[in-house]
Amino acid sequence: MAGIVGVHGIGKYNYYVDAGHSAAGAAEAMRAKWDRYLHAACGGGPERRYFSEVAYFSHLLHEGPPGSPREAAAVAEARERVLAGWARNLGLGEHLTGALKSFTGWLLDKLDGRSAAFAELFAPEVATYLTDAAKRSETQRVVAQTIRKNRPDVVIAHSLGSVVAYETFWANPDLRTDLLITLGSPLGMRHVVFERLLPAPINGRGSRPEGVARWVNIADKDDIAAIPPDLAGSFTGIDVEELVNLDWIDFHTAEKYLGCPAIHPHLRPFLV
């Protein structure tokens, strides 16, 4: 069976804490969960190992322990920077009045509970990655090291992980994979992610990294991170796009994406 490397998304710092502040322990705990999630999509039966490793980087995007003054300040600043652009993608920009700080509070009040909770989690980690050059570089180093070590036939990247994987492949021309699957990707999100990508899009278009032979993108139609869900309008080289309907609440979780029937046909040639 071919090896698969995962690249996780937002909100996985708890794995690091639960593993006694061990990145290796967090990565292994996540790999075991992702194996179970993918097993459901592949029809069940006897358990098997699908993922060689999940590249873990969440601890690199945090400023001190959760709840510390430094972390709280970083979260507040990052949230304000990213939510403004995110809101423009949702068509909320015309309602912006007053200071950005007031707008952030207004937006979180206007969104329903699931979106508000997601926004609080989503904005800080994405903003830290996109605006802190040192942390961005270190995150890519970890992901590149994981891919280089495992030499996977498939890389599955979820959420922010799709941004990290995209940039990591471009930054490391030696990396190769037969298939990149992006799940719930914000790569095409204007004013938040797309214009900040490295390398920068040319004439309004990004492109499939040269080390990726085939690119499949899967997004839930209601996923507020995957705006727009269709990446082909912003990137060349996407071979297949799947628009799915996962769950009206769990619209962005790795569990739902890895367990959805749409992913299995693309993995089947590698699961021998």
QUIWOQUI-V110480 format. One line per field, one symbol per residue. phi: phi as a letter, one per 30 degrees, with the letter a starting at -180 (. if undefined). A space follows every 10 residues. Layout:
phi=???
This chain:
phi=.ddbccbdcd icddddddci hcdddddddd eddddddded dcjiiedbcc cdacdcbedd cccidejded dddddddded dddddddddd icedcdbidd dddedddddd ddeddddddd dddddddddd ccdddddddd dddddddddc hddbccbche eddddedddd dbdddbadbc ccbhdcecdd ibcedcdbdd echibdaded dcdbbccbbd dcddccbddd dddcbdjddb bbcbbdadcd dbddedddcd ddddeddedc cc
